[in-house]
Amino acid sequence: MSISIIIPTHNRAEILEYLLIELNNQKGKFEIIIVDDASTDGTRKMIKNIAPHLKYKLKYIQLKHQVGLPTSRNIGVRHSNHEIVGFIDDDCFPIRNDLFKKAKKWLKSKKSKIVGVGGPVFLRSTKQNPSLSKKEISSRMIGKINNIIPEIIGNFYLKPEKPILVDTLPGGNMYFNKGIIYRCMGFNPQFDGNHYREETDFCLKAKEYGKIIFDPKMLVNHLRVNFGGCRCKAEKWYSNIISNTTLLIM
């Protein structure tokens, strides 16, 4: 069984090149689908130059007009060849070489009713909550939604001792059965701007069909570069957070 990995990108040619080379180390069969959201930094040329040096199948989709992250994800799904589909950000790097293999293992069994899986996203070169002990990490602190307050708990940089059930996953490191993506009608393009909470919205819909797992061994490093992608000015960033959070809880 193989897996399709979708990487939306916008004006991050240099960092994307490093990622594509790094993915040569991943175990198992997989295809990588790059959805280039109208980049102007030479991404297409970089892809052409690097493709012969990659060990896996690479598919490149160049969009003429910028459509945003949710629509880019949906386009990638439509071009995927396999029944398991994953999403990683163009500035996220797998820490282990069995990341995709673990995703397939979780999702290949239909009897388990697992529809989605993901793992921790660590900020490289930053120490997050260094005083947080393992005893304090519980299923209530990672990927949970409290509909009463309402409150959305991410904490995807935490690493529990074992896999846990969650309500939502980090958008830069998540994997689903393709059938579930179609049932949920894909990702909602109404989450615009910085696309904050678009992955949360999707996970809540997917959870209606089965379980979502957070596996502490499915690790990626997030460089969180300050250019390209969904980056925008601070005032617009916070405005998007408010509008997209409002859309989520409506």
N, C-alpha and C positions, 0 to 999 in steps of 0.2 A: 504494500500500500504506500502510495506517495502522498505528498502534501504540497499545496500551492501557498507560497508566501508572498503577500502583497506589500509593497513598500511605496506609499505615496511620497512624492518629493517635490520641492519647489526651491530652486536656486541654492542647492547644497551639493554641487558636483564634487567638490574636493572630499567632503566627509563621506558622501555616498560611495565614492571610489574605494575608500578604505574599508567600508562595510562590505562591499561586494567581494573584495579580496579575502576578508576575514571569513566570509561564509563558505569559502572553499574548504574550511576545516570541519564543517558540519557533517555528521554521520547520516547515512540513509539516503533515500531518493527524495528529491524535492525540485520544484521549479520556483524561480523567483520572477515576480511580475513587477516591473517598475512602472508606476503611473506618474508620468512627468506632468505636473500641473502648470504648463506653460512657462517653464524655466527659460531664463535669458542669459545664463552664465556658462553655457557650453556643456550642459549635461549630456545632450545628444552625442556630441563628439567624444566625450569621455566614455560613454557606453560603447560606442563603436570601437574605440581603441582597446578597451579592457575585455570585451566579450570573448575574444579568442583565448584568453588566459584563465577563463572560469571553467570549473569542472562540472557545473550543473547547467540545466537549461535556463536560459534567461530570455524573458519576453519584455520588450520595451514599448510602452504606449505613450506617445507624445500628444498632449492636448494643445490645441491652438489657443484656447481661451481659458483663463483661470476659473475653475469651478469649485474649489475648496476641498477640504479633507473628506467629508462624508460622501460626496459624489465621486471623488477619486477612488475611495474604497469600493463603492458599488461598481464602478467601471472595472476595477481589478477583479472583482468576483465574477463578473460576466465573462471575463477572458480566461478564467482559471480552468484547468483541466482535471482537477482532482476533487474528491468529495470532502476532504478536510482542507480548510482555508485558514491561514494565519495572517496576522498583521504585526509588523514591527516598524518602528519609526526609522527614518533615514539617519538618525543620530543615536541609535541604540545598538549596542554590540553584545552578542551572546557571550556569557562568561564561560559556559561549558559547550563542548562540541556535540552534545546530544540533545540540545534544546528542541529541535524539530522532531526528533525521534520520540522524546517524552510526550510531546503534544499528540502525536499519532497514537501512542500507546493508550493514552487516556480516552481518546475519542473513537477508536476503532470498534469498540464493543457497544452494540445497540442495547444490550440487556442492562447495562449500568445506568441508562437514562442520563448520562453526562452529555450536555450539549456544548459546553464551553470550558476552556481551561486557560490559565495564564500564570504568571509568576512575578517575583519582585523586580522592581526597576530601581536600580541604585544610581545615585548621582555620582559620577566619577570625580575623584579628587575632593569630595566633600564628606564630612562626617555628620550624619544625621542622627539625632537622638543618641549620642554615644553612651548616655547614662541609662538607657532603657535596657533592663535586664530581660533575660529569656522568660522569666516567670511572669513578667508583666504582659507578654504578648499573648493575646487570646483571639478567638474568632470574632469577638465583638469589636476588635480594633482595626480590622482589615476588610476593606471592600463591603461595607455594610450600609444599608439605607434605613433610616428611621423616618417613616412616613408621618408620624404624629407631630414631630417638631416643626418642619421637616429638617433632617440632618443627613448629610452624605459624608461617610467616612471612607477615605481612600487609604492613606498610610501604606502605599504599595512598596515602600522602601523597607518595610519590616519583613523579617524572615521567621515565620513560625517554625516550630520543630517538626511539624508534619503537615501534609496537605489538609486544607480546611474548605468547608463550603462557604461561598461568598455570594453577595448579591450583584457585584460588579467587578470589573477587571481593568487594569491599566491599558489604555489604548495603544501603547507602544509595545505590548507584549501579550497578545491574546489570540486564541485559536478556537474555531468553531466548526461544526459540521455544516457544510454548504446548504444542505436542505433547511436548516434552521434559519440561516441568513435570508433565504428566500421567503420562508414563512413569516419572518418579521418584516418583510418588505425592505430589507436592507437598512442602511444608515440614513437618518433623517437630515436632509440638506438645510432644513430650517435652522439648525444649530450653526450659525454662520460666524463670520469674524474670526476669532481664535478657535472656534468650534468646541469651546469648553462644554463638557458633559455630553457630547455626542455619543461617546462610548458607553457612558452610564445609561443613557436612554435606550441604547440597543441592548445592553445586557439585561435590563429589566424586562424587556420584551422577550428575550431569549429564555430567561429564567421561567417563564410561564410554561415552557415545553420540557424542562428538565433541570438537572443540577449544573451548577457552575463551580469549578474547583480552582483553588489557588495553591499551586505547588511550589514550595520554597526552593526546590532544586532547579526550577526553570528560570534562571537568572539572566538579566541583561544589565549592562552598564549604559546609563543615559548621559551623553555628553552635554545635552541641553545647550547647544550653540545658540548664540544671540543674533543669528541672521537666517534669512530664508524661512522655509516652513510656514508656520502660522504666526510668526513673530509680528508684532505691531507696536505702536507707541503706547506708553503706559496708560494714558487716559482712555484710549480705545480698548485696551486689554481689559481693564476693570469694568468698562461699560458692557463689553461682551460677556463677562462673567455674570453680571447681574441679569442681562436679558436672557442668556441661555439657561441659567438656573431657574428663572421664572418660567421659561418654556418647559423645562423638565418637570416641575411640580404642578403644572396646570392640569 
